[in-house]
Amino acid sequence: MLVIRGLQAEEGQGYGERKIPIRGLDEFREKVTTLETVESDRWLDGDVSYSRSSGPGGQNVNKVNSKVTLKIPLSTILRLVPRALHAQIRSSRYIAERSDSLVIQSDETRKQTKNLDLCFEKLRELLLTAGKMAIPGETSPEQRKKVQALEKANNESRIRSKKARSMKKSSRRSSGYDD
C-alpha cells in the first residue's frame, strides 16, 4: 500500500521521487477543476469582522469600516477538502497558529462587500494552488511517447549488455576436448 501526501492507494506509478496513485487521481483533478468554476459564494462557516482600513483615503478610511477579516476554523476547511491538500493548507501564509484557523484580510477596495468577495477569492486561490501543488497534472501524449521510447531504448541496451556478457562467458567455457 502506498501513502502519498495523506492519500492511499494500492497501485501506483513512478513520478519523480514520489509515487502517485493510479486510482483516485482523476477524482482529485476533477475536484480541483470544479473548484475553479465555483463562484465566491459563502459556503464556509466562518467569522467575518469589519474594521477600519489603513492608508490614504481621507474621510472614507477614517469613518467607514471597509476592511474585512475572514476567520475560518481549520477543522471546517480540512473536512471539506481532500486529505492530499491538508499539508499545503497548513503551510499557508494565512494560517494563524494560536487560533488554529485561517485568517484572510482584505482592504483593497472602498466597499465592504467587494472586500468580502476578495477574501473568499483569496481562499479559493489558496485551495486552487494547494490542489495544483499536491495533485500532478495529466501527462501529455508527447511526453508519454517520449517516456516509452526511453524505456524501450533502455530495455534494448540492457538486453544487448546481457547478451555480450553471456557471449564472453560462453567463450571462456571449454569446448569439451581435453588433450
N, C-alpha and C positions, 0 to 999 in steps of 0.2 A: 504494500500500500504506500503510495507516495503522498507526501504532505507538501503542498505548495501555498505558501503565504496564507495559511489557515484554510486552504481548500484541499479536500481529499479526493483522490481518485485511484482506481485500481490499475488503470492503464495509463501510459504516458509516452511522450516522445521527447527527445532532447531539444533544448532551446538554449543555447549558450551553456551556462553553468547550472541552470535550474531546469527542473522537469516540469513540463506543462501537461495538464490532464487533457486527454482527448475528449472525454465525456464531460459535459458541463461548461466547456469554454464558450460554445456558441450561445448558451443561455446567458452567460455573463456579458458577452458582447451585446446581446440584444437588450439587456437591461441598461447598459450604458448608452446605447443609441436611443432608447426610448426616453432616457433622462434628458437627452438633448432636445427632444420635442416638447417636453413638459413646460407649460407656462410657469412663471414665477408665482404660482398661487401659494397660499399659506397652508401647506399640508402637514406642517410640523407643529407640535405643541411647544411653544417657547414663550419666553417673556420678552415683550417689546417695551422699551422705555424711550422716552423722548427727553432731550436736554438741549441746552443752548450750544450751538456750534461755535467754533473759534475762527479767528482770522478776520479779514476785511469783509465788510458788508454793511456797516453802519447800523441803522435802526433795526433792520431785519435780524441781524445777528444778536443784537442786544436784547430784543424783546420777544422773539419767536423761538420756540423750542423745535427747531427743524432737524437737529441731529438725532439719528435713530440708532439705538443699540439693541441688537437681537441676541438674546441669550438662550441657547438651546442645550438642554442636558445631553451629555454624550450618550447616555443609555438610550435616549429616544432615537437618536440618529443611528446608532450601531445596530439596533434591532431591525431597522428598515433597509439597511444596505447589506450586500453580500459580505461575508467574512473576509474575503480577499482584500477588501478596501479598508478594513479597520486600522491596519498599521499606518497607512497613508493619512488617514483622517486624524489619528492620534498624534502624528508628527506635523500637523498643520500649523501655520502661523497664527491661526485664530483660536487655538486651544488655550483654555485657562485652567492651569493645573490645580489651583486651590479649589475651585468650584466644580471641577470635572465636567466642564461644559465648553461649548463653542461660543465665543463672543465675537460677533461681527458688527462693525460700526460703519455708518455712512453719514457724512455731512457734505456731500459733493454738490447737492442742489439746494435751492431755497424752499423746496416743498417737502413736507413730511412724507407724503405718500410716495413720491419718487424715491426718496431716500430709503423707505421701507422696501420698495421694489428692488433697489440696488443691493440691499442687504441679502435678500433672497437670491438675487442674481449671483452675488459673491458665493453664497452657499452652494448654488447649483454648479458654479465653476469649480469650486473645491471638490465636489463629488465627481465631476467630469474628469478633472485632472487625476484624481486618485484612481478612477476607473481605468483611464488610459495608461497610467504607470503600472498598475497591478495586472492588467489583462493585455497581453500582446495582441497586436492586430493580425489579421489573416495574412498568410503568406501568398505572395503574388505568384501566378503561374510561371513567370520567367524565373523567379527565384527557386521555385520547385524544380524546374528543368535543370537549372544550374547545379543544384544540390545533387540531383540524380546523376548528372554527368560526372560530378566529382566523386560520388560514391562508386560509380561504375569504374572510373579510372583507377581509383584506389584498390578496388577488388581485383582488377586485372593485374595491377602491379604486384599485389600480394601473391596472386597465383603464379605469375612469372618467377618471382623470387623463390617460391616453394619448389617449382619445377627445377630451377637452377640448382638449389641445394640437393634435391633428390638426384639429379644427374651427377653432381660432384660425389655424393656418397656412393652411388652405384658404380662409378668408375673406380673407386677405391677397393671395391669388393674383388675378391679373386675370381677368376673365371672358372675355377674348379679343376684346372690342370696343375697338378703338383709334380715337379721333376725331382 
